[in-house]
C-alpha cells in the first residue's frame, strides 16, 4: 500500500482558511446580544382622578362622535392636503428605499460588460497596398459576494427596518397631532364667538353707565371724576370686545393654514346656523395603565424604534472591526473574425483583515454606543413626558368639571339677581347704575362659564392626544410590508388601527 500523500501546502492553507472562516461565522452571533426594548414605566395606575360616566371605549372614530359634524369634516379636509403628512409619507418612502439598499448587501452582485470594435489596418508591400478589416467582440461577466461573517449586513438591515417602522409611527403621530390641533382651534373659535357677544354686551352696559353718569355730572349731582371713570371703563370694554373679535379672526386664519381650504369655504363650515354653541365630545373611559402608553402613543413607539436603530448601528460598527471574506469571479470571452475565440475565467476568495487604523474603528463603536445611550435617555424622557401629559390632562379635566358646576350655579344666581335689579329699576327702587352693575356681573359670570366649558372640551382633546389618539403599534413580528399596507401618497386614504382600552 502506498503511503497517503499529504495535501499540497497551498491546499492546506486554503483548508485552514475555510475552517477559520467557518469558526468565525459560528461566532458571529456572539458579537452583540439581540435587542430588547427597555422597560421604563413601572406605575400601575394613574394618580389623577379619572373621568366618570364615559361610555365610548374606541378612540379611532372619536371625532365623529362630537355633536358637531364640522369637527370631523375639518379634520378630513386637513388630512387631504397636509404638507406635514406629505412630508411624513416622503420620509417613509426614503426609509423604505434605504431598507432595500441595505438588504441588498446580503446578496451577490453581478455585473456584465460587452464591446464591439471595428478596426481597419493597411500594410504596404512595395508597390502594393493591402487593407484588412477586423471586428472584435468581447464580453465579461463579474460576480462578487461578501460573506456576512459577523452580522454587519444583518445589523445594517435591522437598522434600516427599525428606521422604517419609526417613520411609519411618525406618520401616525402626525395624524393624531394634526387632528387634535384642528379640533382645538375649532373649539376655541366657537367659544370665541360666544365671548365676543358677551364682551359686546359688557361694552353696551358700560356705555349705558357712561351715559347716565355724564347726565348726572351735567346736572351737578356727581363730580366730574365719575364721568372720566365711566368714559375710561367704556373705552376699555370696547377695546376688549375688539381684541376678542381679532382673536376669532386669527383662529380662522389658523384653520385655513391647517386645512388648506379657502377662507370663504371654511367660514361656511364653521359658521353654520345649525351648529351648536360649543362642540361636545363623547366621553371615553380611561382604563389603561401608564405602562400601556408605550404601545398606545405613536411618538413613543417611534422613539423606541429609533432606539432599536441605534442598537443595530452598534452591531454594525463592531462587525466592521473584524475580517471580511469575499468571493469573486469573472468570465470573459473575446473573438475577432481573424482569430479563434478566446475565453478566460477566474474565481477565488479574498480576505481583508484590519491591522492598524489608529483607533478609527474602535472610535466608531464608541460613537455608536454613545448614540444609543443618548437615544435611550431621550426615550426615557419621552415616556416620562407622556405620563405627565396624561396626568395633567386628567387633572385639568377633573378641575374643569368641578369648577364648571360652580360656574353654572353662579350664572344662574347672577341671572336671578339681574332680573331682580331690572324689576327694582323699573319700579324706581334702584338706580340705572345699580341695574347696569348687576348686568355686568352676570356677563362676567357668563364669560367665566364659557371659558370653563371651552377648557373642559380642550382637556378632552388633550387627553385624546396624550393617550395616543386610539392608535396602537403593530406587533413586532408583523412584517414591515403589512405594517405599511395602509399607507399611500394620499394621507387621507390611510387608516389607524387599535383602540384605547
C-alpha positions as semicolon CSV with decimal commas, in nm:
position;residue;x (nm);y (nm);z (nm)
1;X;0,000;0,000;0,000
2;X;0,130;0,337;-0,099
3;X;0,170;0,587;0,181
4;X;-0,104;0,853;0,183
5;X;0,010;1,169;0,015
6;X;-0,001;1,490;0,214
7;X;-0,210;1,764;0,061
8;X;-0,014;2,031;-0,115
9;X;0,088;2,328;0,101
10;X;-0,142;2,563;-0,091
11;X;-0,435;2,328;-0,045
12;X;-0,368;2,302;0,329
13;X;-0,362;2,681;0,355
14;X;-0,700;2,717;0,186
15;X;-0,841;2,439;0,403
16;X;-0,721;2,617;0,716
17;X;-0,871;2,942;0,591
18;X;-1,204;2,770;0,527
19;X;-1,207;2,618;0,874
20;X;-1,121;2,953;1,029
21;X;-1,398;3,121;0,830
22;X;-1,648;2,862;0,949
23;X;-1,547;2,920;1,309
24;X;-1,575;3,293;1,265
25;X;-1,921;3,252;1,113
26;X;-2,032;3,047;1,412
27;X;-1,908;3,317;1,648
28;X;-2,076;3,598;1,457
29;X;-2,390;3,592;1,668
30;X;-2,185;3,646;1,983
31;X;-2,079;3,999;1,890
32;X;-2,396;4,152;2,030
33;X;-2,700;4,004;2,208
34;X;-3,043;4,050;2,049
35;X;-3,216;4,383;2,105
36;X;-3,476;4,408;2,380
37;X;-3,697;4,712;2,435
38;X;-3,627;4,869;2,775
39;X;-3,895;4,882;3,044
40;X;-3,916;5,240;3,160
41;X;-4,263;5,264;3,321
42;X;-4,334;5,089;3,648
43;X;-4,656;5,267;3,757
44;X;-4,967;5,051;3,752
45;X;-5,227;5,323;3,778
46;X;-5,292;5,692;3,730
47;X;-5,262;5,929;4,022
48;X;-5,506;6,188;3,889
49;X;-5,882;6,146;3,914
50;X;-6,025;5,950;3,622
51;X;-6,331;6,086;3,441
52;X;-6,655;5,908;3,520
53;X;-6,960;5,840;3,312
54;X;-6,775;5,773;2,988
55;X;-6,938;5,525;2,755
56;X;-6,718;5,526;2,445
57;X;-6,414;5,298;2,453
58;X;-6,296;5,336;2,093
59;X;-6,094;5,648;2,015
60;X;-6,030;5,580;1,646
61;X;-6,356;5,741;1,531
62;X;-6,387;5,973;1,829
63;X;-6,406;6,287;1,612
64;X;-6,727;6,161;1,452
65;X;-6,884;6,133;1,797
66;X;-6,886;6,507;1,854
67;X;-7,232;6,660;1,839
68;X;-7,095;6,893;1,567
69;X;-7,017;6,729;1,229
70;X;-6,792;7,022;1,140
71;X;-6,517;6,873;1,360
72;X;-6,479;6,556;1,153
73;X;-6,525;6,749;0,827
74;X;-6,244;6,992;0,911
75;X;-6,012;6,706;1,008
76;X;-6,083;6,521;0,681
77;X;-6,013;6,840;0,487
78;X;-5,685;6,890;0,672
79;X;-5,569;6,532;0,607
80;X;-5,647;6,558;0,236
81;X;-5,382;6,820;0,170
82;X;-5,147;6,844;0,466
83;X;-4,782;6,932;0,398
84;X;-4,692;6,778;0,733
85;X;-4,844;6,441;0,641
86;X;-4,696;6,461;0,290
87;X;-4,354;6,515;0,444
88;X;-4,406;6,216;0,673
89;X;-4,504;5,997;0,375
90;X;-4,192;6,111;0,185
91;X;-3,976;6,013;0,483
92;X;-4,141;5,669;0,483
93;X;-4,059;5,625;0,114
94;X;-3,700;5,731;0,183
95;X;-3,669;5,483;0,471
96;X;-3,817;5,205;0,258
97;X;-3,559;5,272;-0,014
98;X;-3,282;5,264;0,249
99;X;-3,408;4,925;0,369
100;X;-3,394;4,784;0,015
101;X;-3,045;4,926;-0,033
102;X;-2,910;4,786;0,295
103;X;-3,072;4,447;0,240
104;X;-2,905;4,411;-0,099
105;X;-2,566;4,366;0,072
106;X;-2,667;4,014;0,175
107;X;-2,683;3,901;-0,188
108;X;-2,413;3,856;-0,453
109;X;-2,362;4,136;-0,701
110;X;-2,338;4,059;-1,071
111;X;-2,218;4,296;-1,343
112;X;-2,170;4,245;-1,712
113;X;-1,991;4,437;-1,983
114;X;-1,952;4,399;-2,358
115;X;-1,797;4,580;-2,652
116;X;-1,775;4,558;-3,030
117;X;-1,483;4,722;-3,214
118;X;-1,442;4,767;-3,588
119;X;-1,076;4,826;-3,693
120;X;-0,905;4,888;-4,026
121;X;-0,538;4,817;-4,092
122;X;-0,324;4,899;-4,401
123;X;0,011;4,750;-4,498
124;X;0,240;4,834;-4,794
125;X;0,449;4,576;-4,976
126;X;0,646;4,755;-5,241
127;X;0,401;4,898;-5,484
128;X;0,111;4,704;-5,335
129;X;-0,109;4,825;-5,052
130;X;-0,312;4,570;-4,859
131;X;-0,610;4,666;-4,644
132;X;-0,787;4,445;-4,390
133;X;-1,093;4,495;-4,172
134;X;-1,136;4,324;-3,835
135;X;-1,429;4,311;-3,594
136;X;-1,352;4,238;-3,230
137;X;-1,624;4,127;-2,994
138;X;-1,572;4,087;-2,621
139;X;-1,788;4,027;-2,318
140;X;-1,721;3,986;-1,948
141;X;-1,932;3,879;-1,652
142;X;-1,814;3,966;-1,298
143;X;-1,961;3,840;-0,970
144;X;-1,873;3,916;-0,609
145;X;-2,021;3,826;-0,274
146;X;-1,908;3,943;0,068
147;X;-1,993;3,684;0,330
148;X;-2,169;3,833;0,633
149;X;-1,944;3,662;0,888
150;X;-2,004;3,898;1,180
151;X;-2,354;4,025;1,103
152;X;-2,257;4,361;0,954
153;X;-2,513;4,336;0,675
154;X;-2,773;4,191;0,910
155;X;-2,725;4,478;1,155
156;X;-2,748;4,727;0,871
157;X;-3,074;4,571;0,756
158;X;-3,215;4,570;1,110
159;X;-3,119;4,935;1,149
160;X;-3,297;5,029;0,825
161;X;-3,603;4,824;0,918
162;X;-3,626;4,996;1,258
163;X;-3,594;5,332;1,087
164;X;-3,879;5,247;0,851
165;X;-4,103;5,143;1,139
166;X;-4,011;5,466;1,320
167;X;-4,110;5,672;1,015
168;X;-4,445;5,493;0,997
169;X;-4,505;5,570;1,363
170;X;-4,412;5,934;1,296
171;X;-4,679;5,945;1,025
172;X;-4,941;5,816;1,268
173;X;-4,824;6,066;1,527
174;X;-4,852;6,347;1,275
175;X;-5,213;6,247;1,203
176;X;-5,303;6,247;1,571
177;X;-5,138;6,586;1,627
178;X;-5,300;6,737;1,319
179;X;-5,648;6,621;1,417
180;X;-5,606;6,747;1,773
181;X;-5,477;7,086;1,654
182;X;-5,766;7,133;1,409
183;X;-6,024;7,037;1,671
184;X;-5,856;7,258;1,930
185;X;-5,869;7,564;1,704
186;X;-6,230;7,498;1,606
187;X;-6,345;7,462;1,967
188;X;-6,163;7,782;2,057
189;X;-6,329;7,958;1,763
190;X;-6,679;7,850;1,865
191;X;-6,612;7,966;2,221
192;X;-6,459;8,287;2,087
193;X;-6,783;8,371;1,908
194;X;-6,972;8,341;2,237
195;X;-6,713;8,552;2,416
196;X;-6,746;8,824;2,152
197;X;-7,118;8,852;2,224
198;X;-7,051;8,859;2,598
199;X;-6,787;9,131;2,568
200;X;-7,015;9,332;2,340
201;X;-7,293;9,311;2,599
202;X;-7,046;9,425;2,865
203;X;-6,937;9,718;2,647
204;X;-7,301;9,814;2,588
205;X;-7,362;9,809;2,964
206;X;-7,065;10,035;3,026
207;X;-7,195;10,268;2,756
208;X;-7,529;10,293;2,937
209;X;-7,348;10,364;3,263
210;X;-7,138;10,632;3,093
211;X;-7,448;10,797;2,952
212;X;-7,620;10,807;3,291
213;X;-7,306;10,925;3,469
214;X;-7,241;11,209;3,224
215;X;-7,602;11,320;3,265
216;X;-7,555;11,328;3,642
217;X;-7,231;11,525;3,603
218;X;-7,402;11,778;3,377
219;X;-7,677;11,820;3,637
220;X;-7,418;11,874;3,909
221;X;-7,532;11,567;4,101
222;X;-7,194;11,385;4,082
223;X;-6,834;11,501;4,045
224;X;-6,665;11,518;3,705
225;X;-6,418;11,246;3,812
226;X;-6,700;10,991;3,795
227;X;-6,758;11,093;3,434
228;X;-6,392;11,040;3,349
229;X;-6,400;10,695;3,510
230;X;-6,718;10,599;3,324
231;X;-6,567;10,701;2,989
232;X;-6,247;10,507;3,064
233;X;-6,446;10,195;3,153
234;X;-6,643;10,217;2,828
235;X;-6,329;10,258;2,619
236;X;-6,163;9,964;2,796
237;X;-6,470;9,744;2,740
238;X;-6,480;9,837;2,370
239;X;-6,109;9,752;2,339
240;X;-6,168;9,411;2,500
241;X;-6,453;9,337;2,257
242;X;-6,238;9,441;1,961
243;X;-5,950;9,221;2,078
244;X;-6,184;8,925;2,111
245;X;-6,303;8,974;1,751
246;X;-5,939;8,986;1,639
247;X;-5,875;8,658;1,823
248;X;-6,164;8,494;1,635
249;X;-6,022;8,613;1,302
250;X;-5,679;8,478;1,396
251;X;-5,830;8,137;1,472
252;X;-5,991;8,139;1,128
253;X;-5,651;8,210;0,971
254;X;-5,501;7,922;1,168
255;X;-5,773;7,684;1,047
256;X;-5,714;7,798;0,690
257;X;-5,347;7,711;0,728
258;X;-5,418;7,370;0,883
259;X;-5,690;7,261;0,641
260;X;-5,569;7,425;0,320
261;X;-5,926;7,534;0,244
262;X;-6,017;7,880;0,119
263;X;-6,140;8,118;0,384
264;X;-6,493;8,165;0,237
265;X;-6,542;7,787;0,219
266;X;-6,402;7,744;0,567
267;X;-6,631;8,009;0,716
268;X;-6,926;7,832;0,555
269;X;-6,831;7,521;0,755
270;X;-6,755;7,681;1,092
271;X;-7,040;7,935;1,088
272;X;-7,329;7,703;1,009
273;X;-7,654;7,833;1,159
274;X;-7,746;7,490;1,298
275;X;-7,407;7,440;1,468
276;X;-7,412;7,411;1,849
277;X;-7,269;7,692;2,057
278;X;-6,978;7,469;2,161
279;X;-6,894;7,120;2,026
280;X;-6,944;6,847;2,285
281;X;-6,732;6,532;2,257
282;X;-6,835;6,183;2,354
283;X;-6,664;6,084;2,678
284;X;-6,448;5,774;2,696
285;X;-6,316;5,554;2,973
286;X;-5,952;5,565;3,074
287;X;-5,876;5,217;3,199
288;X;-5,524;5,166;3,064
289;X;-5,220;5,178;3,292
290;X;-4,926;5,415;3,237
291;X;-4,716;5,127;3,103
292;X;-4,962;5,088;2,815
293;X;-4,865;5,429;2,678
294;X;-4,560;5,274;2,514
295;X;-4,797;5,073;2,293
296;X;-5,064;5,341;2,258
297;X;-4,866;5,651;2,161
298;X;-4,708;5,659;1,815
299;X;-4,441;5,908;1,922
300;X;-4,321;5,670;2,194
301;X;-4,328;5,378;1,951
302;X;-4,121;5,588;1,708
303;X;-3,871;5,674;1,980
304;X;-3,838;5,307;2,075
305;X;-3,779;5,211;1,712
306;X;-3,512;5,482;1,689
307;X;-3,352;5,318;1,993
308;X;-3,356;4,982;1,814
309;X;-3,196;5,150;1,513
310;X;-2,918;5,291;1,730
311;X;-2,862;4,948;1,886
312;X;-2,828;4,785;1,544
313;X;-2,574;5,052;1,448
314;X;-2,354;4,933;1,738
315;X;-2,352;4,582;1,593
316;X;-2,269;4,720;1,252
317;X;-1,974;4,919;1,390
318;X;-1,847;4,619;1,589
319;X;-1,860;4,390;1,287
320;X;-1,655;4,642;1,092
321;X;-1,359;4,574;1,325
322;X;-1,333;4,207;1,219
323;X;-1,203;4,049;0,898
324;X;-1,422;4,032;0,588
325;X;-1,425;3,745;0,342
326;X;-1,536;3,792;-0,017
327;X;-1,583;3,554;-0,307
328;X;-1,532;3,692;-0,655
329;X;-1,513;3,552;-1,004
330;X;-1,526;3,657;-1,366
331;X;-1,580;3,505;-1,710
332;X;-1,456;3,674;-2,026
333;X;-1,492;3,597;-2,396
334;X;-1,335;3,775;-2,691
335;X;-1,319;3,696;-3,061
336;X;-1,235;3,855;-3,396
337;X;-1,304;3,750;-3,748
338;X;-0,930;3,690;-3,797
339;X;-0,858;3,477;-3,489
340;X;-1,023;3,197;-3,299
341;X;-1,238;3,287;-2,993
342;X;-1,061;3,317;-2,658
343;X;-1,219;3,265;-2,318
344;X;-1,088;3,343;-1,971
345;X;-1,221;3,282;-1,623
346;X;-1,113;3,342;-1,265
347;X;-1,253;3,257;-0,921
348;X;-1,128;3,282;-0,566
349;X;-1,182;3,420;-0,219
350;X;-1,020;3,728;-0,072
351;X;-0,972;3,801;0,296
352;X;-0,941;4,155;0,430
353;X;-0,803;4,195;0,783
354;X;-0,792;4,536;0,953
355;X;-0,445;4,555;1,109
356;X;-0,398;4,919;1,211
357;X;-0,626;5,219;1,178
358;X;-0,511;5,433;1,471
359;X;-0,829;5,354;1,665
360;X;-1,073;5,465;1,394
361;X;-1,296;5,158;1,407
362;X;-1,297;5,145;1,786
363;X;-1,396;5,511;1,794
364;X;-1,684;5,426;1,558
365;X;-1,805;5,164;1,807
366;X;-1,775;5,411;2,096
367;X;-1,965;5,671;1,892
368;X;-2,244;5,423;1,814
369;X;-2,264;5,327;2,181
370;X;-2,285;5,692;2,283
371;X;-2,561;5,750;2,028
372;X;-2,752;5,457;2,174
373;X;-2,712;5,591;2,527
374;X;-2,833;5,932;2,410
375;X;-3,135;5,781;2,238
376;X;-3,213;5,570;2,546
377;X;-3,210;5,883;2,763
378;X;-3,435;6,060;2,510
379;X;-3,672;5,763;2,508
380;X;-3,695;5,756;2,888
381;X;-3,755;6,130;2,891
382;X;-4,028;6,095;2,627
383;X;-4,207;5,829;2,832
384;X;-4,198;6,045;3,145
385;X;-4,328;6,340;2,947
386;X;-4,610;6,127;2,807
387;X;-4,712;6,012;3,156
388;X;-4,706;6,372;3,276
389;X;-4,922;6,484;2,981
390;X;-5,187;6,226;3,064
391;X;-5,179;6,314;3,433
392;X;-5,208;6,686;3,356
393;X;-5,492;6,628;3,110
394;X;-5,678;6,418;3,368
395;X;-5,619;6,683;3,635
396;X;-5,736;6,964;3,407
397;X;-6,041;6,765;3,304
398;X;-6,138;6,692;3,663
399;X;-6,076;7,052;3,768
400;X;-6,277;7,193;3,479
401;X;-6,566;6,958;3,562
402;X;-6,568;7,063;3,927
403;X;-6,538;7,433;3,851
404;X;-6,798;7,412;3,577
405;X;-7,071;7,317;3,824
406;X;-6,993;7,619;4,042
407;X;-6,970;7,847;3,739
408;X;-7,312;7,739;3,611
409;X;-7,458;7,789;3,957
410;X;-7,306;8,137;3,966
411;X;-7,457;8,222;3,628
412;X;-7,797;8,105;3,743
413;X;-7,787;8,313;4,061
414;X;-7,648;8,620;3,886
415;X;-7,927;8,589;3,629
416;X;-8,185;8,594;3,911
417;X;-8,007;8,891;4,069
418;X;-8,006;9,076;3,736
419;X;-8,377;9,006;3,691
420;X;-8,448;9,141;4,041
421;X;-8,243;9,455;3,975
422;X;-8,430;9,503;3,648
423;X;-8,761;9,492;3,834
424;X;-8,635;9,729;4,106
425;X;-8,510;9,978;3,849
426;X;-8,842;9,985;3,662
427;X;-9,030;10,035;3,990
428;X;-8,791;10,311;4,099
429;X;-8,631;10,132;4,394
430;X;-8,282;10,119;4,234
431;X;-8,086;10,342;4,000
432;X;-7,972;10,268;3,647
433;X;-7,612;10,244;3,771
434;X;-7,704;9,964;4,013
435;X;-7,900;9,787;3,740
436;X;-7,602;9,803;3,499
437;X;-7,364;9,675;3,766
438;X;-7,586;9,369;3,808
439;X;-7,592;9,327;3,431
440;X;-7,211;9,334;3,410
441;X;-7,183;9,088;3,699
442;X;-7,400;8,845;3,502
443;X;-7,191;8,898;3,189
444;X;-6,869;8,834;3,383
445;X;-7,010;8,510;3,521
446;X;-7,118;8,402;3,172
447;X;-6,767;8,470;3,038
448;X;-6,618;8,255;3,311
449;X;-6,866;7,977;3,235
450;X;-6,790;7,990;2,860
451;X;-6,417;7,970;2,925
452;X;-6,460;7,675;3,162
453;X;-6,682;7,488;2,914
454;X;-6,424;7,555;2,643
455;X;-6,137;7,440;2,864
456;X;-6,327;7,123;2,951
457;X;-6,361;7,027;2,584
458;X;-5,998;7,120;2,521
459;X;-5,897;6,895;2,812
460;X;-6,078;6,603;2,648
461;X;-5,887;6,674;2,326
462;X;-5,559;6,692;2,519
463;X;-5,639;6,360;2,688
464;X;-5,722;6,207;2,349
465;X;-5,384;6,316;2,215
466;X;-5,195;6,218;2,531
467;X;-5,341;5,865;2,512
468;X;-5,222;5,824;2,153
469;X;-5,542;5,900;1,968
470;X;-5,663;5,540;1,950
471;X;-5,353;5,429;1,764
472;X;-5,184;5,105;1,865
473;X;-4,848;4,974;1,750
474;X;-4,838;4,672;1,521
475;X;-4,698;4,355;1,671
476;X;-4,321;4,334;1,647
477;X;-4,348;4,011;1,449
478;X;-4,560;4,173;1,182
479;X;-4,365;4,215;0,857
480;X;-4,291;4,570;0,753
481;X;-4,492;4,518;0,434
482;X;-4,814;4,460;0,628
483;X;-4,736;4,746;0,863
484;X;-4,721;4,983;0,567
485;X;-5,013;4,834;0,377
486;X;-5,243;5,121;0,468
487;X;-5,005;5,393;0,357
488;X;-5,045;5,579;0,032
489;X;-4,932;5,904;-0,120
490;X;-5,270;6,045;-0,016
491;X;-5,260;6,054;0,366
492;X;-5,638;6,065;0,395
493;X;-5,661;5,720;0,239
494;X;-5,475;5,556;0,524
495;X;-5,635;5,426;0,842
496;X;-5,526;5,382;1,200
497;X;-5,553;5,063;1,398
498;X;-5,621;4,976;1,757
499;X;-5,825;5,111;2,043
500;X;-5,768;5,250;2,386
501;X;-5,889;5,009;2,644
